[in-house]
Amino acid sequence: MSLSYAATVPRHLVHRRSPADVLLTDYETVDETHRAAVQLPNSHRMFAPVRRTHDSLMVAEALRQAISLFCHVDHGVPLDHVVFIEHSRFEILDPLSVDDIDDSLVAESITTDVTFEDDSMDNVKLSARLLNGDRLVAFGSASVRSIGPEVYSKFRTSAMADPHFRFLPAGTEVVDPSTVGRLDPSDVVLARHTSDGSLFVAPDPRNLAMFDHSVEYLPGVTLLEAARQALRLVTGTPTLDFTTCEVRFMGFAEWAKPCSVIVDTDSTDGVHRIQFERDGVVLSAVSVSATSEPWLAPSDRSSR
């Protein structure tokens, strides 16, 4: 079977409301290898290509959608379950040019381990790679847990299911867009305390390019963007983009209870570490390496 790029897969399989935000167009499983056709947009409000090179977080989103899809169609995860990615890692080996993809981008994944509880999938581990034709451009891995509605309701107590405004902790203000590589304040996901400079995740829920459907917690890609913006701000380099990223999610970041961001740039191995905390509890830990894309002149940059 050859993969088709003619139409997107059903949006509910990748947990998206708008078909325009679905990055997968077809899928198949052959000899225990899952394959999904990927079509990245040539423009995007948040994750726009720079000098016609795709954003690293768009690559990460394509891999996330592939994980969601195969959990549902190959591992029997019900559509009302949360596909919770506890740990993931990706590395971009070769920047993806928008001019160098001709209906040939494929995400391949192999399930390396599955555990069961009460005859249903409880946890699955996958390895994945992104191919442009025969060329390997990125690879990664993920550990995923399926959370059913009853279990989910036991530890989720948030009453903020549909926020309509940005939550700013007292004494903070939205970070200047130019310091994090943005033009529009609504694309900024960080707030900074005016006295001590401490950082908090405070995205604008009205930014439909990032939140295409209502959720009561902050999606993982929002925290990854917060990590990137925090690294850009702290290093004073608003053009940084990830080349590798490893993230562990230990809890849910809340809309109405903004979590703090701690950035450790004192690295001897080229890896920067970012933690998200609330009330002293670590919600997520991110380790990244990044490039500043020095070949781009400031006047040539997009709004990313």
C-alpha angles and dihedrals in degrees: 000000000000118000118247127222095189099102140003125263116254106293095227091064090066096034097246129134100201120060087215089068094052109104099183124081105177142356144197140172117223123175090346092306115121115214127189127183110232127204115184118200118250089221135025135173095230107017102036122166114258113220085348094304118125121247117254092232090055087058089049091050091051090054091047091053091049090052091050093047096050093044088059102038101034105025100038098240107166116240092240091060124097111242096215115192104208097179133008140163134189135178127195111217099177127020111245113236117206087224094054101061119087107172089298106105111119133175111211123190136178124201108233100179139005128188124194135210121187091351093302131099112272102171135004131187121204139181118209143185134190117223129194099197104307093337120103107222103166142000138189150155137228142192112210133190125198112221118194124213095256094051092041093054092053096065102024110085102157115133093193102093098148114026118193103187141036115270111223120186114233113280095019134112134193112273117253106267093223092062093059100040098264136119102196120061090218088064091058114096099184135083124192129208110244094220109041101015094237114161131229135184106247113155125177108250090203089070096102091184088071101029108040091166135024117268129171093224135043112270119238093249089059090058091047089053089047089052091051094047091047091051091048091050097046095045094043090234110118092182099063117129130180123261093173130017132180119182136179121195114204098165146358123278110225130221096220095040106052113207124224124246122221118190124197110194095162093107131154094182098052092253121123120205126211126183130193115208139177122190090346094307118120111232098176139001123203130189117190145167117207145188128216094214092233093184091074122087113221092243091058097054126111125225092276 
